[in-house]
């Protein structure tokens, strides 16, 4: 189960780094890109708010919760990639 926690931490660290990098560029972004950023920020906040619960659940239902976490993270990652391409 420790591996799932490590993977989760690594994934969250990668997303946080991408988020920080894009945040710097956002000051120069167009309005339409800002709208997409705001949507992603809501998803990020939701994911971060649920991270403690997700971590607890990883111990008992790691496959199911891990898949949900990866899906949410992939949506955010894809959104970051779209934004990066537009900046």
C-alpha positions as CSV (number, residue, x, y, z in Angstrom):
1,X,0.0,0.0,0.0
2,X,3.0,2.3,0.6
3,X,3.6,2.3,-3.2
4,X,0.1,3.8,-3.8
5,X,0.8,6.6,-1.3
6,X,4.2,7.3,-2.9
7,X,2.6,7.4,-6.4
8,X,-0.1,9.7,-5.1
9,X,2.4,12.0,-3.5
10,X,4.5,12.1,-6.7
11,X,1.4,12.8,-8.8
12,X,0.3,15.6,-6.5
13,X,3.8,17.1,-6.5
14,X,3.9,17.1,-10.3
15,X,0.6,18.8,-10.5
16,X,1.6,21.4,-8.0
17,X,4.7,22.1,-9.9
18,X,2.8,22.5,-13.2
19,X,0.2,24.7,-11.5
20,X,2.9,26.9,-10.1
21,X,4.6,27.3,-13.5
22,X,1.3,28.1,-15.2
23,X,0.3,30.5,-12.4
24,X,3.3,32.7,-13.3
25,X,2.4,32.8,-17.0
26,X,-1.3,33.5,-16.2
27,X,-0.5,37.2,-15.5
28,X,0.1,37.5,-19.3
29,X,-2.7,35.3,-20.5
30,X,-5.8,36.2,-22.5
31,X,-9.2,36.3,-21.0
32,X,-10.4,33.1,-22.6
33,X,-7.4,31.3,-21.1
34,X,-8.1,32.8,-17.7
35,X,-11.6,31.3,-17.8
36,X,-10.2,27.8,-18.4
37,X,-7.7,28.5,-15.6
38,X,-10.5,29.3,-13.2
39,X,-12.3,26.0,-14.0
40,X,-9.1,24.1,-13.5
41,X,-8.5,26.0,-10.2
42,X,-11.9,24.8,-8.9
43,X,-11.0,21.2,-9.8
44,X,-7.6,21.6,-8.2
45,X,-9.1,23.0,-5.0
46,X,-11.6,20.1,-4.9
47,X,-8.8,17.5,-5.4
48,X,-6.6,19.1,-2.7
49,X,-9.5,19.4,-0.3
50,X,-10.2,15.7,-0.7
51,X,-6.6,14.5,-0.6
52,X,-6.6,13.6,3.1
53,X,-9.7,11.5,2.6
54,X,-8.2,9.9,-0.5
55,X,-5.1,9.1,1.4
56,X,-7.1,7.4,4.1
57,X,-9.1,5.4,1.6
58,X,-5.9,4.3,-0.3
59,X,-5.1,1.9,2.5
60,X,-8.4,0.1,2.2
61,X,-9.5,0.6,-1.3
62,X,-6.4,1.7,-3.1
63,X,-7.3,0.5,-6.6
64,X,-10.7,2.1,-6.8
65,X,-9.8,5.4,-5.1
66,X,-6.4,5.5,-6.9
67,X,-8.2,5.2,-10.2
68,X,-10.5,8.1,-9.3
69,X,-7.5,10.2,-8.2
70,X,-5.7,9.4,-11.4
71,X,-8.7,10.3,-13.5
72,X,-9.2,13.7,-11.7
73,X,-5.5,14.4,-11.9
74,X,-5.4,13.5,-15.7
75,X,-8.2,15.9,-16.3
76,X,-6.3,18.6,-14.6
77,X,-3.0,17.6,-16.3
78,X,-4.8,17.7,-19.8
79,X,-6.2,21.2,-18.9
80,X,-2.7,22.4,-18.0
81,X,-1.4,21.0,-21.2
82,X,-4.1,22.9,-23.2
83,X,-3.3,26.1,-21.4
84,X,0.5,25.7,-21.9
85,X,-0.2,25.3,-25.6
86,X,-2.2,28.5,-25.7
87,X,0.4,30.6,-23.8
